[in-house]
Amino acid sequence: MPGVASWGQFEASAPDLAAWGRRLLFRDGVGDALFTTVAGQAPPRTHPVNIGIVDGQLLVFVQDHSAKARDLSADGRYALHAHQDPAAPHEFLLRGRTVSITDPATRSRAAANWPFTPGDAYGLFELGIEHALFGERGDPGAWPPRYTSWRPPASAGL
């Protein structure tokens, strides 16, 4: 079974890669990305989401009755991809498993700086990291990207 790391563990283990990830995920000052969920054998679903990093945890609020929430409750696997800037098309991708966060203090700290007001109908999830991938392109015409990959040790866990 692969290890699952928090953002803080990822940042401590691979600071340069995490710095690129943070730069690309928060390119415009607000964390946003494409979030793909799966549930069993059903086709994957991809949704735009806001994300945040709070106390070393990569977090996402999800509407309780949405397809995303059903997928996360049924399966928990996800992929998160930073939006690409056509002028500097670096890539950043995370894959892993989510954990539902029910601690009111963590929820309050996350909601305090969120780009919208997550009401009671939004669940909070931590995105545990099983794999991080950064694709660096020196210019828009450079292909293929130069990839750097990271996985936590098998003993890692949230």
SULSULTA-V161588 format. One record per backbone hydrogen bond with DSSP energy under -1.0 kcal/mol. CO is the residue of the C=O (numbers start at 1). NH is the residue of the N-H. If there is no record, write none. Layout:
co:CO nh:NH
co:CO nh:NH
//
This chain:
co:5 nh:129
co:6 nh:10
co:7 nh:11
co:8 nh:12
co:9 nh:13
co:10 nh:14
co:14 nh:18
co:15 nh:19
co:16 nh:20
co:17 nh:21
co:18 nh:22
co:19 nh:23
co:20 nh:24
co:21 nh:25
co:22 nh:26
co:25 nh:32
co:26 nh:29
co:31 nh:51
co:33 nh:49
co:34 nh:81
co:35 nh:47
co:36 nh:79
co:37 nh:45
co:39 nh:42
co:45 nh:37
co:47 nh:35
co:49 nh:33
co:52 nh:59
co:54 nh:57
co:56 nh:8
co:57 nh:54
co:58 nh:127
co:59 nh:52
co:60 nh:125
co:62 nh:123
co:63 nh:66
co:66 nh:70
co:67 nh:71
co:68 nh:72
co:69 nh:73
co:70 nh:74
co:71 nh:75
co:71 nh:76
co:76 nh:98
co:77 nh:38
co:78 nh:96
co:79 nh:36
co:80 nh:94
co:81 nh:34
co:85 nh:88
co:88 nh:90
co:91 nh:135
co:92 nh:82
co:93 nh:133
co:94 nh:80
co:95 nh:130
co:95 nh:131
co:96 nh:78
co:97 nh:128
co:99 nh:126
co:103 nh:107
co:104 nh:108
co:105 nh:109
co:106 nh:110
co:107 nh:111
co:108 nh:112
co:110 nh:113
co:111 nh:114
co:119 nh:122
co:121 nh:64
co:123 nh:62
co:124 nh:101
co:125 nh:60
co:126 nh:99
co:129 nh:5
co:131 nh:95
co:132 nh:150
co:133 nh:93
co:134 nh:148
co:135 nh:91
co:136 nh:146
co:139 nh:142
co:146 nh:136
co:148 nh:134
co:150 nh:132
co:153 nh:156
//
